[in-house]
Amino acid sequence: MQVFEKLSEYRYEQLVFCHDKATGLRAIIAIHDTTLGPALGGCRMYPYATEDDAIVDALRLARGMTYKAAASGLNLGGGKSVIIGDPKADKSEALFRSLGRYVETLGGRYIVAEDVGISTTDIHYVHIETSHVVGMDVTYGGSGDPSPFTALGVLQGMRACAEEIFGTASLEGRTVAVQGLGHVGYHLCRLLHEEDARLIVTDVQADAVERVAREFGAKAVEPDEVMTIPCDVFAPCALGAVLNDASIPKLRCRIVAGSANNVLLEARHGEALAERGILYAPDYVINAGGLINVADELEGYDERRATRRVLRIEERIRQIIAISKRDSVPTNVAADTLALERIAAISSMERLHTGHPYGQQRRRRETI
Ligand code: NAD
């Protein structure tokens, strides 16, 4: 791979290779953009087939975090780290402490958190070596499970979409079809039930369906029915890529608003939804509640403040709908525009004050 060519494609700032023969650590830290603040992003452990696969994954995920933080109003940049290894076989205290020491060398330019294949215990080992960590256990001053906050953000985004389509943000009496009743899906159903919405639900795990049916009076359907059933809102909270050439023509909803990541198989499926008159709440904005919550740890975690910030996802989705109309583009494109416009505005301000495109690393106070 031509690494510098790859970095220049999307203006990555830095790619760090971490190697520690003693612990077996082979990790890559990708920092995409720190215009808005230090790069925050999870660490993923995965047995990548090749080193190129690991680099590509770290770069792709880091860039995604830049957009997510920017569009969510956070004063953070985008970064991500990957450890090449099998999370079932290759973990040790020494390995994660070694990663922690590498994170520490970056002096706060990169803040690490949990991601796929990483547990709270692993993050605790990282934290022994560096303070540039979020997503710690509650007993260590962390913010705990992000899922209820992600669900709250989804509810708020759904309200903004309902206002656009039905003229009122209220979800009372609206029919919402929820796909996936795991950590986020369950809490979303709870919140929708409190709003007096009608629930149609599905999951591949029967006990998850039974629980939501019993607690919230939801109507259960088979997993292959949930995307074709008539409803006001389809809420994907399970898998990515569920919106594709095969599924979009069959949808019978007015709004798609859920927590699942990468819900569009390809970016062009955002256009396909718009052509069918279906309003899509972009995944990385509507599901940012967990990130907003965990980022609050950087200021000394305060649940009430974090909740207030998560509630503002409603306003972010409204802004995206406005940009989508202004530029005549689908909402997934409008979300990127929102992120890029904010970075561009701050970037020119930074140049003015420091003469440096990325400014200086300094602690910023949250402004949203
Ligand atoms: P989870 O694993 O707890 O829940 C997923 C649920 O989907 C499980 O109950 C699973 O049985 C079900 N499922 C799997 N395949 C299905 C299918 N074909 N049809 C119906 N149900 C199916 O995950 P989660 O933490 O609730 O996250 C859900 C989605 O939201 C994921 O895409 C995740 O990346 C995204 N997300 C989660 C958070 C968070 O705070 N947890 C934050 C941002 C994004």
Boltz pocket constraint, residues with backbone or C-beta under 6 A from the ligand:
constraints:
  - pocket:
      binder: B
      contacts: [[A, 146], [A, 147], [A, 148], [A, 150], [A, 179], [A, 180], [A, 181], [A, 182], [A, 183], [A, 184], [A, 185], [A, 202], [A, 203], [A, 204], [A, 205], [A, 208], [A, 223], [A, 236], [A, 237], [A, 238], [A, 239], [A, 240], [A, 259], [A, 260], [A, 261], [A, 287], [A, 288], [A, 290]]
      max_distance: 6.0
